[in-house]
């Protein structure tokens, strides 16, 4: 098999040299055009989930390499020059200057001198086949006879060693490295002489190597597909995938044309009818040669299987932009396989080259490569299991690092690392070796117990909640608070006319005056939640940052909101402060003078908290001092003061308010999980541990741990300050401050949204943090929201176990957990999946890991206050429940995921503390008015009845 060069003469040469009988084509060109609409209709997000399954028995797993890219030894053993030798030796540096690195494939990976080294790599992987190419110029230095005995001996040794290990060779006769002598003598593939010369070269290979695993033009397993003694023959075709900019008939036709011009150019003549695609013939009629009817019959059917190459180099980097026809490239191997299946009569497909690349500076931890490999293999599995495509083998590219054509040594594509500057060129396994090795052992991705959902329920009293960062505040007075007197003009205008200078006495404000509260409470009731979490606005309650100016209207609004929540048995969970973009939601006077950098803010927060405890403490029993302080935007000094402020407020509540108000209080931290990008890498694990300490431990360790910052932080900052001349100062707590801060919690509250992969190897400068020396990596097999947030439910379970392992059996509340949508119901299906699976992972943590989990809150309440995150949409002043809200309500009603075997849990009826008493206590004036009306009504009825009877007696 060979990668097809993008030249028409090459196609003609290879087609005419395929020595198989033609067989009638049964496919219908154009059927592949239905691929795009089909995949657009598949159920979302279910179809995009990772498929945990295995490949069919007997599936072939292999690795590949190419002679010029890896062999080296360009002047050894009598080898002649190839066109790539000549091309690589053209001066790329100024005359007289020494080259800065290896030259072309002169040495490359030095596989010519390390044959057994390479085969040992194959043995370690456990592959079933090895695809490699023969160097034409090594076997025939001048392109024609006589043969080179050293070259013949080299490949014979390789084939014998493969036979000893039980690894089947898949041999490519030509992989772009034409002997230079043929280029010089005949002009290369443009000459009509080349077909016969290639024929002679092929006969030489058959004669010398045909007895070892039946190698023919491109060898494959004859005993698996045709019960004869002959081998299998095909041509390796490279392709890209393309998707329409918009799903219109015109754009889909352009996509079909793009594939016709790249893949169909070669594939349609062989697999269908011996002729080119109609789109090519109609667009290139003056340029495209015509096949005779005899040639068509001779060409069609001359392949026993469809050999496909799909990857970074040929499929994308070398693709002419004009071949995209103004559409969008995509890396969907699955859709390409489905298209081939429909377009070319359900052929047996052998993926003979697939992989991606990493930077040339990346050494052993090639996480980016792993996740592309994982995606491609998973898509192949889906094509087999979901789409009925007959793929029987997969070949990863490549076995080892080598010379990457036009990219030189700037990228690496191998499973094994090669130090090109070293003398011995040892192979060192990358993390991808371990990944691929385990995948071959398991024959795919078999389901694991930890990936399966569980049945069960949460304990009695479990807090089911929803979050609204800031509730909708509308303090507009109702008409009942207007003291003016009006006259109704019943004769002319039919309107109320205000009487100037005449006023009535104002009545006292009541909570029922706020229509916005009634609406929000009714929506919350509809959800069946037990808790509602929101934040107060410090900057609005105390505009000057102190008690000299108090917004009493807003205070009354908050009091009413909390009391109305209690009235309907919803527990208010109130945060004193949550940072926002504008001034970090601090009063302007505090933000102006440094915010949390200034120690005066600590005392101001203390006084503000005292005011809130006094004003709202009768209604609020569940407090958060600070909600999600962003460590990404905190200086070390600001974080230091923030911790002291939290501790002082916690002790204030503990000493002065807890006994009478009987509430609880803590801090809520943002805590996304961090996973090592390469699970087999110690370096990546160390990076993940470091990020967890900087992201979570920075604020958590002083409170929930030993009263001081994590040792990992101090050690790291000392290291970079000394080595890289940074000046990051992490303050020190006094012993009294440590005692003040340590233990200042009643529970561990965390907000969790997603999981991030981190690595130690610098791969992408845009996503590399030089300060923490961490590379952010993306697993492209994960589900992602419209904002590209990764949906990784198991990350929540790992986080909860991490908190337990570090801080003991502390009560934990997941105070916020949610995902964005794209403002349409399709994306809300992702939120349904998100809520279902994150809560199920929380149940696993509670049931299987004994995590002391006491509550779960969805983010967020509605789209008006948190656009794209709400359980309620908001359009044209109307709130509408999304399907995700109803799904969450069902989970709440079931208290989890009960199954047939789940024992019934009998919980005592929970009500807010004397909700009726609270109702009467806060509505005395209203109740008095209602009582007066009721009494007046009874008295009126009495008098009407009384005088009616008297009138009746009189007439009698």
MORA-V146240 format. One record per backbone hydrogen bond with DSSP energy under -0.5 kcal/mol. CO is the residue of the C=O (numbers start at 1). NH is the residue of the N-H. E is the energy in kcal/mol with one decimal. If there is no record, write none. Layout:
# MORA-V146240
{{CO & NH & E} {CO & NH & E}}
This chain:
# MORA-V146240
{{2 & 236 & -0.6} {5 & 7 & -2.3} {7 & 11 & -1.3} {8 & 12 & -2.1} {9 & 13 & -2.5} {10 & 14 & -2.6} {11 & 15 & -2.6} {12 & 16 & -2.3} {13 & 17 & -1.2} {14 & 18 & -0.5} {15 & 18 & -1.0} {17 & 19 & -0.7} {27 & 29 & -0.5} {28 & 31 & -1.9} {30 & 33 & -1.7} {31 & 34 & -1.5} {32 & 35 & -2.1} {34 & 38 & -2.0} {35 & 39 & -2.4} {36 & 40 & -1.4} {37 & 41 & -0.9} {38 & 41 & -0.9} {38 & 42 & -0.6} {43 & 47 & -2.7} {45 & 48 & -1.5} {45 & 49 & -0.6} {46 & 49 & -1.3} {50 & 52 & -0.7} {51 & 53 & -1.1} {53 & 445 & -2.7} {56 & 59 & -1.7} {60 & 394 & -2.5} {61 & 128 & -3.6} {61 & 129 & -1.4} {62 & 396 & -2.4} {63 & 131 & -2.6} {64 & 398 & -0.6} {64 & 399 & -2.7} {66 & 70 & -1.4} {67 & 70 & -0.6} {67 & 71 & -2.9} {69 & 403 & -2.5} {70 & 111 & -2.5} {71 & 112 & -2.4} {73 & 76 & -1.4} {76 & 79 & -1.7} {81 & 180 & -2.6} {81 & 181 & -0.6} {82 & 86 & -2.0} {83 & 87 & -2.4} {84 & 88 & -2.7} {85 & 89 & -1.3} {87 & 90 & -1.2} {94 & 97 & -2.3} {102 & 104 & -0.7} {103 & 106 & -2.1} {106 & 74 & -1.5} {107 & 110 & -2.6} {110 & 113 & -0.8} {111 & 114 & -0.7} {114 & 118 & -1.8} {115 & 119 & -2.0} {116 & 120 & -1.9} {117 & 121 & -1.4} {118 & 122 & -1.6} {119 & 123 & -2.3} {120 & 124 & -2.2} {121 & 125 & -1.7} {122 & 126 & -1.8} {122 & 127 & -1.2} {128 & 168 & -2.6} {129 & 63 & -1.2} {130 & 132 & -0.6} {130 & 170 & -2.9} {131 & 65 & -1.9} {132 & 172 & -2.5} {134 & 136 & -0.8} {135 & 138 & -0.9} {135 & 139 & -1.9} {136 & 140 & -3.2} {137 & 80 & -2.7} {139 & 148 & -2.5} {140 & 143 & -2.6} {144 & 142 & -0.6} {147 & 149 & -0.7} {148 & 152 & -2.2} {149 & 153 & -2.4} {150 & 154 & -2.0} {151 & 155 & -1.9} {152 & 156 & -2.0} {153 & 157 & -2.3} {154 & 158 & -1.8} {155 & 159 & -2.5} {156 & 160 & -2.4} {157 & 161 & -2.3} {158 & 162 & -2.3} {159 & 163 & -2.2} {160 & 164 & -2.1} {161 & 165 & -1.6} {162 & 166 & -0.8} {162 & 167 & -2.5} {163 & 166 & -0.8} {166 & 168 & -0.6} {168 & 130 & -2.6} {169 & 171 & -0.6} {170 & 132 & -1.8} {171 & 173 & -0.5} {171 & 219 & -0.8} {172 & 134 & -2.5} {176 & 178 & -0.9} {177 & 137 & -0.5} {178 & 83 & -2.7} {179 & 182 & -0.8} {179 & 183 & -1.4} {180 & 184 & -2.9} {181 & 185 & -2.5} {182 & 186 & -2.3} {182 & 187 & -0.5} {182 & 188 & -1.3} {183 & 187 & -1.5} {187 & 190 & -0.9} {188 & 191 & -2.0} {191 & 194 & -1.0} {193 & 196 & -0.6} {193 & 197 & -1.6} {194 & 198 & -2.9} {195 & 199 & -2.1} {196 & 200 & -2.3} {197 & 201 & -2.0} {198 & 202 & -2.6} {199 & 203 & -2.3} {200 & 204 & -1.9} {201 & 205 & -1.7} {202 & 206 & -2.6} {203 & 207 & -2.6} {204 & 208 & -2.0} {205 & 209 & -2.9} {206 & 210 & -1.8} {209 & 212 & -1.9} {209 & 215 & -0.7} {210 & 214 & -0.5} {211 & 213 & -0.8} {212 & 215 & -0.7} {217 & 173 & -0.7} {220 & 222 & -0.8} {220 & 232 & -0.6} {221 & 224 & -0.7} {221 & 225 & -0.7} {222 & 225 & -0.6} {222 & 226 & -2.0} {226 & 228 & -3.2} {233 & 304 & -2.6} {235 & 237 & -0.6} {235 & 307 & -0.7} {236 & 4 & -1.0} {237 & 309 & -2.9} {241 & 330 & -2.2} {243 & 328 & -2.6} {246 & 248 & -2.6} {248 & 252 & -2.3} {249 & 253 & -1.9} {250 & 254 & -1.7} {251 & 255 & -2.1} {252 & 256 & -2.4} {253 & 257 & -2.2} {254 & 258 & -2.1} {255 & 259 & -1.9} {256 & 260 & -2.1} {257 & 261 & -2.6} {258 & 262 & -1.3} {259 & 263 & -2.1} {259 & 264 & -2.8} {260 & 265 & -1.3} {263 & 266 & -1.1} {263 & 267 & -2.9} {264 & 268 & -1.8} {264 & 269 & -0.5} {266 & 270 & -1.0} {267 & 271 & -3.2} {268 & 272 & -2.0} {268 & 273 & -1.2} {268 & 274 & -0.8} {269 & 274 & -0.9} {270 & 301 & -4.2} {277 & 280 & -0.5} {277 & 281 & -2.1} {278 & 282 & -2.5} {279 & 283 & -1.3} {280 & 284 & -2.7} {284 & 287 & -1.2} {284 & 288 & -2.7} {287 & 289 & -0.6} {292 & 296 & -2.5} {293 & 297 & -2.1} {294 & 298 & -2.0} {295 & 299 & -2.2} {296 & 300 & -2.5} {299 & 302 & -1.7} {301 & 303 & -1.4} {305 & 307 & -0.8} {306 & 308 & -0.7} {306 & 350 & -3.0} {307 & 237 & -2.8} {308 & 352 & -1.7} {308 & 353 & -1.2} {309 & 239 & -1.8} {310 & 355 & -0.7} {311 & 315 & -0.6} {312 & 316 & -0.8} {312 & 317 & -2.4} {313 & 318 & -2.0} {316 & 319 & -1.0} {320 & 323 & -1.7} {321 & 324 & -1.4} {322 & 325 & -1.0} {324 & 327 & -1.4} {328 & 243 & -3.5} {330 & 241 & -0.6} {331 & 333 & -1.3} {332 & 336 & -1.5} {333 & 337 & -2.6} {334 & 338 & -2.2} {335 & 339 & -2.4} {336 & 340 & -2.7} {337 & 341 & -2.2} {338 & 342 & -2.1} {339 & 343 & -2.7} {340 & 344 & -2.4} {341 & 346 & -2.6} {342 & 28 & -0.5} {348 & 306 & -3.8} {349 & 351 & -0.5} {349 & 392 & -2.3} {349 & 393 & -0.8} {350 & 308 & -2.3} {350 & 352 & -1.0} {351 & 395 & -1.1} {353 & 310 & -2.9} {354 & 397 & -2.7} {355 & 312 & -0.7} {358 & 412 & -2.4} {359 & 362 & -1.4} {364 & 366 & -1.3} {364 & 431 & -2.7} {365 & 367 & -1.2} {366 & 370 & -1.9} {367 & 371 & -2.3} {368 & 372 & -1.7} {369 & 373 & -2.5} {370 & 374 & -2.9} {371 & 375 & -1.8} {372 & 376 & -2.6} {373 & 377 & -2.5} {374 & 378 & -2.3} {375 & 379 & -2.5} {376 & 380 & -1.9} {377 & 381 & -2.2} {378 & 382 & -2.2} {379 & 383 & -2.3} {380 & 384 & -1.7} {381 & 385 & -3.0} {382 & 386 & -2.9} {382 & 387 & -1.3} {383 & 389 & -2.6} {384 & 388 & -0.7} {389 & 391 & -1.4} {390 & 349 & -3.2} {390 & 392 & -0.5} {392 & 60 & -2.0} {393 & 351 & -2.3} {394 & 62 & -2.2} {395 & 354 & -1.0} {396 & 64 & -1.7} {396 & 398 & -0.5} {398 & 415 & -1.7} {399 & 416 & -1.5} {402 & 404 & -0.5} {403 & 405 & -0.8} {404 & 407 & -2.6} {405 & 408 & -1.5} {407 & 410 & -2.2} {408 & 404 & -2.9} {410 & 360 & -2.4} {412 & 358 & -2.3} {415 & 430 & -1.8} {416 & 401 & -1.9} {417 & 428 & -2.1} {418 & 420 & -1.0} {419 & 422 & -1.4} {426 & 419 & -0.6} {426 & 428 & -0.5} {428 & 417 & -3.6} {430 & 433 & -1.3} {430 & 434 & -1.0} {431 & 435 & -2.0} {432 & 436 & -2.8} {433 & 437 & -2.6} {434 & 438 & -2.2} {435 & 439 & -2.0} {436 & 440 & -2.4} {437 & 441 & -2.2} {438 & 442 & -2.0} {439 & 443 & -0.9} {439 & 444 & -2.1} {440 & 443 & -0.6} {443 & 55 & -3.1} {448 & 451 & -1.7} {449 & 452 & -1.5} {456 & 897 & -3.1} {459 & 462 & -1.5} {462 & 464 & -0.7} {463 & 465 & -0.6} {463 & 856 & -2.8} {464 & 530 & -2.9} {464 & 531 & -2.0} {465 & 858 & -2.0} {466 & 533 & -2.6} {467 & 860 & -0.6} {467 & 861 & -2.4} {468 & 535 & -0.6} {469 & 535 & -1.9} {472 & 474 & -0.6} {478 & 481 & -1.6} {479 & 482 & -1.5} {481 & 483 & -0.6} {483 & 504 & -3.2} {485 & 499 & -3.2} {487 & 489 & -0.7} {487 & 497 & -3.3} {488 & 490 & -1.5} {489 & 494 & -1.7} {495 & 489 & -2.8} {496 & 498 & -0.5} {497 & 487 & -2.8} {498 & 500 & -0.7} {499 & 485 & -0.5} {499 & 502 & -1.3} {501 & 503 & -0.5} {502 & 485 & -1.2} {510 & 513 & -1.9} {511 & 514 & -1.7} {513 & 515 & -1.0} {514 & 517 & -0.5} {514 & 518 & -1.4} {515 & 519 & -2.0} {516 & 520 & -2.0} {517 & 521 & -2.7} {518 & 522 & -2.0} {519 & 523 & -1.9} {520 & 524 & -2.2} {521 & 525 & -2.6} {522 & 526 & -1.6} {523 & 527 & -0.7} {524 & 527 & -1.0} {524 & 528 & -0.6} {524 & 529 & -0.9} {525 & 528 & -1.3} {530 & 571 & -3.1} {531 & 466 & -1.0} {532 & 534 & -0.5} {532 & 573 & -3.3} {533 & 468 & -2.6} {534 & 575 & -2.2} {536 & 538 & -0.9} {537 & 540 & -1.0} {537 & 541 & -2.5} {538 & 542 & -2.3} {540 & 543 & -0.5} {541 & 551 & -2.3} {542 & 545 & -2.0} {543 & 589 & -0.5} {546 & 549 & -0.9} {550 & 552 & -1.5} {551 & 555 & -2.1} {552 & 556 & -2.6} {553 & 557 & -1.9} {554 & 558 & -2.6} {555 & 559 & -2.4} {556 & 560 & -2.5} {557 & 561 & -2.6} {558 & 562 & -2.5} {559 & 563 & -2.3} {560 & 564 & -2.6} {561 & 565 & -2.0} {562 & 566 & -2.1} {563 & 567 & -1.9} {564 & 568 & -1.1} {565 & 568 & -0.7} {565 & 570 & -2.7} {566 & 569 & -2.0} {569 & 571 & -0.5} {571 & 532 & -2.5} {572 & 574 & -0.6} {572 & 621 & -0.5} {572 & 622 & -0.6} {573 & 534 & -2.4} {574 & 624 & -2.6} {575 & 536 & -2.9} {577 & 627 & -2.9} {580 & 584 & -0.7} {581 & 583 & -0.8} {581 & 584 & -0.5} {582 & 585 & -2.5} {583 & 586 & -1.7} {587 & 590 & -1.2} {587 & 591 & -2.5} {588 & 592 & -2.6} {589 & 593 & -0.5} {590 & 593 & -0.6} {590 & 595 & -2.4} {591 & 594 & -1.3} {594 & 597 & -2.4} {595 & 598 & -1.5} {598 & 601 & -1.5} {599 & 602 & -0.8} {599 & 603 & -1.1} {600 & 604 & -2.3} {601 & 605 & -2.5} {602 & 606 & -1.7} {603 & 607 & -2.2} {604 & 608 & -2.3} {605 & 609 & -2.6} {606 & 610 & -2.1} {607 & 611 & -2.1} {608 & 612 & -2.2} {609 & 613 & -2.9} {610 & 614 & -2.1} {611 & 615 & -2.6} {612 & 616 & -3.0} {613 & 617 & -1.3} {616 & 619 & -1.8} {616 & 620 & -2.3} {619 & 621 & -0.5} {621 & 664 & -2.1} {622 & 574 & -2.2} {623 & 666 & -1.3} {624 & 576 & -2.8} {625 & 577 & -0.8} {626 & 628 & -0.6} {626 & 668 & -2.4} {627 & 579 & -0.6} {629 & 631 & -0.7} {630 & 633 & -1.1} {631 & 634 & -0.7} {635 & 639 & -2.6} {636 & 640 & -1.8} {637 & 641 & -2.2} {638 & 642 & -2.5} {639 & 643 & -2.1} {640 & 644 & -1.7} {641 & 645 & -2.5} {642 & 646 & -2.5} {643 & 647 & -2.4} {644 & 648 & -2.4} {645 & 649 & -2.2} {646 & 650 & -2.6} {647 & 651 & -2.4} {648 & 652 & -2.1} {649 & 653 & -2.4} {650 & 654 & -2.5} {651 & 655 & -2.4} {652 & 656 & -2.6} {653 & 657 & -1.7} {653 & 658 & -2.7} {657 & 661 & -3.0} {658 & 662 & -2.5} {664 & 623 & -2.9} {665 & 746 & -0.6} {666 & 625 & -2.8} {667 & 669 & -0.5} {667 & 749 & -1.1} {668 & 628 & -2.2} {668 & 629 & -0.6} {669 & 751 & -2.6} {673 & 756 & -2.4} {675 & 758 & -2.2} {677 & 679 & -0.7} {678 & 681 & -2.1} {680 & 682 & -0.5} {681 & 685 & -1.7} {682 & 686 & -2.2} {683 & 687 & -1.9} {684 & 688 & -2.4} {685 & 689 & -2.5} {686 & 690 & -2.1} {687 & 691 & -2.5} {688 & 692 & -2.2} {689 & 693 & -1.7} {690 & 694 & -2.1} {691 & 695 & -3.0} {692 & 696 & -2.5} {692 & 697 & -2.0} {693 & 698 & -1.5} {696 & 699 & -0.9} {696 & 700 & -2.3} {697 & 701 & -2.4} {699 & 703 & -0.7} {700 & 704 & -3.5} {700 & 705 & -0.7} {701 & 705 & -1.8} {701 & 707 & -1.2} {703 & 743 & -2.9} {710 & 713 & -0.6} {710 & 714 & -1.6} {711 & 715 & -2.7} {712 & 716 & -2.2} {713 & 717 & -2.7} {714 & 718 & -2.3} {715 & 719 & -1.9} {716 & 720 & -2.6} {717 & 721 & -2.1} {718 & 722 & -1.5} {719 & 723 & -2.5} {720 & 724 & -1.9} {720 & 726 & -1.2} {727 & 729 & -0.7} {728 & 730 & -0.6} {729 & 731 & -0.7} {734 & 738 & -2.3} {735 & 739 & -2.0} {736 & 740 & -2.0} {737 & 741 & -2.5} {738 & 742 & -3.0} {741 & 744 & -2.0} {743 & 745 & -2.1} {747 & 749 & -0.7} {748 & 813 & -2.5} {749 & 669 & -2.4} {750 & 815 & -2.4} {750 & 816 & -0.9} {751 & 671 & -3.7} {754 & 673 & -1.4} {756 & 675 & -2.9} {757 & 777 & -2.6} {758 & 677 & -3.4} {759 & 775 & -2.7} {761 & 763 & -0.6} {764 & 767 & -0.9} {765 & 768 & -1.1} {767 & 769 & -0.5} {767 & 776 & -2.6} {768 & 770 & -0.8} {769 & 773 & -1.1} {769 & 774 & -1.7} {774 & 769 & -3.1} {774 & 776 & -0.6} {775 & 759 & -2.3} {777 & 757 & -0.9} {778 & 780 & -1.0} {779 & 782 & -1.9} {783 & 791 & -2.7} {785 & 788 & -2.4} {789 & 785 & -2.3} {790 & 792 & -0.8} {791 & 783 & -0.6} {792 & 795 & -1.8} {792 & 796 & -0.5} {793 & 796 & -1.6} {793 & 797 & -0.8} {794 & 798 & -2.1} {795 & 799 & -2.1} {796 & 800 & -2.5} {797 & 801 & -2.3} {798 & 802 & -2.1} {799 & 803 & -2.5} {800 & 804 & -2.0} {801 & 805 & -2.5} {802 & 806 & -1.9} {803 & 807 & -2.8} {804 & 808 & -1.7} {808 & 810 & -1.8} {811 & 748 & -3.6} {812 & 854 & -3.3} {812 & 855 & -0.8} {813 & 750 & -2.5} {813 & 815 & -1.1} {814 & 857 & -2.1} {816 & 752 & -2.7} {817 & 859 & -1.8} {824 & 827 & -0.6} {824 & 828 & -1.0} {825 & 829 & -0.8} {826 & 829 & -1.0} {827 & 830 & -0.9} {827 & 831 & -1.2} {828 & 832 & -2.2} {829 & 833 & -2.2} {830 & 834 & -2.8} {831 & 835 & -3.0} {832 & 836 & -2.4} {833 & 837 & -2.5} {834 & 838 & -2.7} {835 & 839 & -2.2} {836 & 840 & -1.5} {837 & 841 & -2.0} {838 & 842 & -1.9} {839 & 843 & -2.2} {840 & 844 & -2.0} {841 & 845 & -2.1} {842 & 846 & -2.1} {843 & 847 & -3.5} {844 & 848 & -2.6} {844 & 849 & -1.4} {845 & 851 & -2.6} {851 & 853 & -2.4} {852 & 812 & -2.7} {854 & 463 & -2.5} {855 & 814 & -2.5} {856 & 465 & -2.6} {857 & 817 & -0.5} {858 & 467 & -2.4} {858 & 860 & -0.6} {860 & 871 & -1.3} {861 & 871 & -0.8} {861 & 872 & -0.9} {862 & 866 & -1.5} {866 & 869 & -2.1} {866 & 870 & -0.6} {868 & 821 & -1.6} {871 & 882 & -2.6} {872 & 863 & -2.3} {873 & 880 & -1.8} {875 & 878 & -1.3} {878 & 875 & -2.3} {880 & 873 & -2.9} {882 & 885 & -0.9} {882 & 886 & -1.4} {883 & 887 & -2.2} {884 & 888 & -2.4} {885 & 889 & -2.4} {886 & 890 & -1.8} {887 & 891 & -1.9} {888 & 892 & -2.4} {889 & 893 & -2.7} {890 & 894 & -1.7} {891 & 895 & -0.7} {891 & 896 & -2.2} {892 & 895 & -1.0} {895 & 458 & -2.7} {897 & 456 & -2.8} {899 & 902 & -1.4} {904 & 906 & -0.6} {905 & 907 & -0.8} {909 & 911 & -0.5} {912 & 915 & -1.3} {914 & 918 & -2.7} {915 & 919 & -2.2} {916 & 920 & -2.5} {917 & 921 & -2.5} {918 & 922 & -1.8} {920 & 923 & -0.8} {923 & 927 & -2.7} {924 & 928 & -2.3} {925 & 929 & -2.2} {926 & 930 & -2.4} {927 & 931 & -2.7} {928 & 932 & -2.3} {929 & 933 & -2.3} {930 & 934 & -2.5} {931 & 935 & -2.6} {932 & 936 & -2.8} {933 & 937 & -2.3} {934 & 938 & -2.2} {935 & 939 & -2.8} {936 & 940 & -2.5} {937 & 941 & -2.4} {938 & 942 & -2.3} {939 & 943 & -2.6} {940 & 944 & -2.6} {941 & 945 & -2.5} {942 & 946 & -2.8} {943 & 947 & -2.9} {944 & 948 & -1.8} {945 & 949 & -1.9} {946 & 950 & -1.6} {947 & 951 & -2.0} {948 & 952 & -2.0} {949 & 953 & -2.1} {950 & 954 & -2.1} {951 & 955 & -2.0} {952 & 956 & -1.5}}
